[in-house]
Amino acid sequence: MARFHPLTVTDVQKTIRDAVVVTLKPEDPETFDFIPGQYLTFRRDFEGEELRRSYSICAGKDEGVLQVGIKRVEGGAFSTWANEELKPGDTLEAMPPMGNFHTPIAPGADKHYLGFAGGSGITPVLSILKTVLQREPESRFTLVYANRAVNTIMFREELEDLKNTYLGRLNVIHVLESGGEEIDLFTGRVDEEKCAQLFRLWIDVKSADTAFICGPEPMMLAISQALRDHGMGDDRIKFELFASAQPGRARRKAVSADAARQGNTTEATVRLDGAAHSFTMPKDGQTILDAALGQQMDAPFACKAGVCSTCRAKVVEGEVEMIANHALEDYEVARGYVLTCQCFPLTDTVVVDYDQ
C-alpha cells in the first residue's frame, strides 16, 4: 500500500506567471521510479487541516529528474502556497507515482501519437511526449494545446525547443481563445466542431495509434467524441482528469446516526496493509472511504471526486454502487475494482481489499 515519503525540493522555476515547475529529490529513488503520464499525490497541513492534492509529473523518463508542474488555482490553498512560498530546501510529503494515463513504449515502435491538452493538462502529456520522442525514434507525436492566450502557455519555450530537436516528428498546434493567429482554425475553444475542422484539414486520425487527452472535462468529452466519430476506438483513447463538475450526479443524502442504528446498515470489512478491520456503517450517506477514515484507518485518497484512482480497491464480497468513475478502465471495473471515495454499500455485508 502506498504511503507518504519525504521529498526535498531542489528547484522551483516559473513557467508562466501563475505556474511553477518543482524539482524534487526522493530519499529512495526506486520508490519514485515513474511511468510517463503518472502523478504524485502530496499532503500538507494548512491551519490544522490536512490537504491532499495531485500533480502530474512533467519530466521525461530520460531526464534523470523528478518534476511536477503546479498551476495556481483561484482560492486554492496548496497551489497558491506552492507558487508563492515553496522554495529549494523545503520538504514535501508525497505518495509514490500513480495513475494509468500511459501506454507501453518500445524502442522499435513506429507509431503516431495524438495529444490534446488544455492549460495545465499539458504536464502529463509533456512527460509522455518527451519520452516517446527519445525512446521511439521512428514514432511521431501531434500535440493540440489549448489555452486562453499566449501568456498562459505553460512550457512554451520547451515545446519550441523540442520541435527543433525532433524535426518532422513533433507537430504542435496551439489553439488560443484570444490573441492568437488570425486564422479561425487556431482560434476559439477546442470542441467537437473545432476537432472536426482539425481532423479534416490538419490531423489524420486514421493514422493515429493512441490519443492522450488531459484538460477540463467538457473539452475532454468533446475531443473523445470527435475521435470516436472519426473511427478511433475507446481502447486507444486515454484520459487524465483531476477535477470534475460531475454534471447530473446528485449527492447522497446524509443519514443520521439514529437512522443507522435502526437497521439500514452494512457490516463492512476493509483490508489494508495485511490487516482486516471490521465495522458497521450506514448504507446511505457515507462512502466506504469515509467510513474507513472514520475508523482511524490510513486509507489512501487524494481527490475524493472519482478522478485520480488513489483510493482504488477491490470488492471481494458483497455489492456496492459506484456513483462516479473518471479513473478506472472498464476491465478494472469488470474485475471488481472500485473507487472507494464514490462507493456506497448495497448488501448487508461488504469486504473491500486495498492490498490487491
WOMONOR-V972079 format. One record per residue. N is the residue number from 1. RES is the residue in three letters. PHI is phi as a letter, one per 20 degrees, with the letter a starting at -180 (NA if undefined). D_FIRST is the distance of its C-alpha to the first C-alpha in whole Angstrom. Layout:
n->{N N}
res->{RES RES}
phi->{PHI PHI}
d_first->{D_FIRST D_FIRST}
//
This chain:
n->{1 2 3 4 5 6 7 8 9 10 11 12 13 14 15 16 17 18 19 20 21 22 23 24 25 26 27 28 29 30 31 32 33 34 35 36 37 38 39 40 41 42 43 44 45 46 47 48 49 50 51 52 53 54 55 56 57 58 59 60 61 62 63 64 65 66 67 68 69 70 71 72 73 74 75 76 77 78 79 80 81 82 83 84 85 86 87 88 89 90 91 92 93 94 95 96 97 98 99 100 101 102 103 104 105 106 107 108 109 110 111 112 113 114 115 116 117 118 119 120 121 122 123 124 125 126 127 128 129 130 131 132 133 134 135 136 137 138 139 140 141 142 143 144 145 146 147 148 149 150 151 152 153 154 155 156 157 158 159 160 161 162 163 164 165 166 167 168 169 170 171 172 173 174 175 176 177 178 179 180 181 182 183 184 185 186 187 188 189 190 191 192 193 194 195 196 197 198 199 200 201 202 203 204 205 206 207 208 209 210 211 212 213 214 215 216 217 218 219 220 221 222 223 224 225 226 227 228 229 230 231 232 233 234 235 236 237 238 239 240 241 242 243 244 245 246 247 248 249 250 251 252 253 254 255 256 257 258 259 260 261 262 263 264 265 266 267 268 269 270 271 272 273 274 275 276 277 278 279 280 281 282 283 284 285 286 287 288 289 290 291 292 293 294 295 296 297 298 299 300 301 302 303 304 305 306 307 308 309 310 311 312 313 314 315 316 317 318 319 320 321 322 323 324 325 326 327 328 329 330 331 332 333 334 335 336 337 338 339 340 341 342 343 344 345 346 347 348 349 350 351 352 353 354 355 356}
res->{MET ALA ARG PHE HIS PRO LEU THR VAL THR ASP VAL GLN LYS THR ILE ARG ASP ALA VAL VAL VAL THR LEU LYS PRO GLU ASP PRO GLU THR PHE ASP PHE ILE PRO GLY GLN TYR LEU THR PHE ARG ARG ASP PHE GLU GLY GLU GLU LEU ARG ARG SER TYR SER ILE CYS ALA GLY LYS ASP GLU GLY VAL LEU GLN VAL GLY ILE LYS ARG VAL GLU GLY GLY ALA PHE SER THR TRP ALA ASN GLU GLU LEU LYS PRO GLY ASP THR LEU GLU ALA MET PRO PRO MET GLY ASN PHE HIS THR PRO ILE ALA PRO GLY ALA ASP LYS HIS TYR LEU GLY PHE ALA GLY GLY SER GLY ILE THR PRO VAL LEU SER ILE LEU LYS THR VAL LEU GLN ARG GLU PRO GLU SER ARG PHE THR LEU VAL TYR ALA ASN ARG ALA VAL ASN THR ILE MET PHE ARG GLU GLU LEU GLU ASP LEU LYS ASN THR TYR LEU GLY ARG LEU ASN VAL ILE HIS VAL LEU GLU SER GLY GLY GLU GLU ILE ASP LEU PHE THR GLY ARG VAL ASP GLU GLU LYS CYS ALA GLN LEU PHE ARG LEU TRP ILE ASP VAL LYS SER ALA ASP THR ALA PHE ILE CYS GLY PRO GLU PRO MET MET LEU ALA ILE SER GLN ALA LEU ARG ASP HIS GLY MET GLY ASP ASP ARG ILE LYS PHE GLU LEU PHE ALA SER ALA GLN PRO GLY ARG ALA ARG ARG LYS ALA VAL SER ALA ASP ALA ALA ARG GLN GLY ASN THR THR GLU ALA THR VAL ARG LEU ASP GLY ALA ALA HIS SER PHE THR MET PRO LYS ASP GLY GLN THR ILE LEU ASP ALA ALA LEU GLY GLN GLN MET ASP ALA PRO PHE ALA CYS LYS ALA GLY VAL CYS SER THR CYS ARG ALA LYS VAL VAL GLU GLY GLU VAL GLU MET ILE ALA ASN HIS ALA LEU GLU ASP TYR GLU VAL ALA ARG GLY TYR VAL LEU THR CYS GLN CYS PHE PRO LEU THR ASP THR VAL VAL VAL ASP TYR ASP GLN}
phi->{NA f c e c f c e f d a c c f d b g d b c d d e c c e f c g f f d f d e g o e c d d d c b e c l n d e d c c d c f f d f f f e e m c d c c d c e f d g n e f f f f f f f d c f b g n f d d d b f f g c o d e a b g d c g e f c c d d d c c c c l f f f g f f f f f g f f g f f e c f e e c c d d d c d b f b g f d e f m g f f f f f f g f f d g n d c d d d e d d f b m e f e c g f d c o e e c f f f f g f f f f d c d e f f e e e b c d c b r g g g f f f f f f f f f f f d n e f g f d d d d b b d b b f l f n d e f f f f d f f f f f f e p e c c e d c d e b l n d d d d a e c f f c n b f f f f f f f f e m e e f f a b e l c m c d m f e g b d e d b n c c d d e b b d c e f g f f f f e o e b e f f d d c f d d f c c c c c e e e}
d_first->{0 4 6 10 12 16 18 22 24 27 29 29 32 34 34 36 37 34 31 30 28 25 25 22 21 18 18 16 17 15 12 14 16 16 18 21 20 17 16 15 14 16 16 20 22 25 28 25 23 20 20 17 18 17 20 20 20 24 25 26 24 27 27 25 24 21 23 22 25 26 28 30 30 33 32 28 27 24 26 30 28 27 30 32 31 28 30 29 28 26 22 19 16 13 10 10 12 12 14 17 20 21 23 24 26 29 32 34 33 36 35 35 33 33 31 32 31 32 32 28 27 28 26 23 26 28 25 25 29 29 27 29 33 32 30 32 36 38 35 36 35 36 35 36 35 36 37 40 42 42 41 37 36 33 34 37 38 36 36 40 39 37 40 42 40 39 43 43 39 38 40 39 40 40 41 42 43 46 47 47 49 52 51 49 47 45 45 44 41 39 39 40 44 43 40 43 46 43 43 47 48 45 42 42 39 40 40 36 33 30 30 28 28 27 28 30 29 33 33 30 32 35 34 33 36 38 36 36 40 40 39 35 33 30 28 29 28 25 24 22 23 21 24 26 29 28 32 33 30 31 29 29 31 30 31 32 31 34 34 30 32 35 33 31 28 25 23 19 17 13 11 7 6 9 12 14 15 19 21 24 23 26 26 27 27 23 20 17 15 18 18 15 15 19 18 16 12 10 9 8 12 14 17 18 20 19 19 16 13 10 10 11 10 13 16 17 20 22 23 22 24 22 24 23 21 21 18 18 20 23 21 18 20 22 19 18 15 16 15 15 17 19 19 22 23 26 26 27 24 20 17 14 11 7 6 9}
//
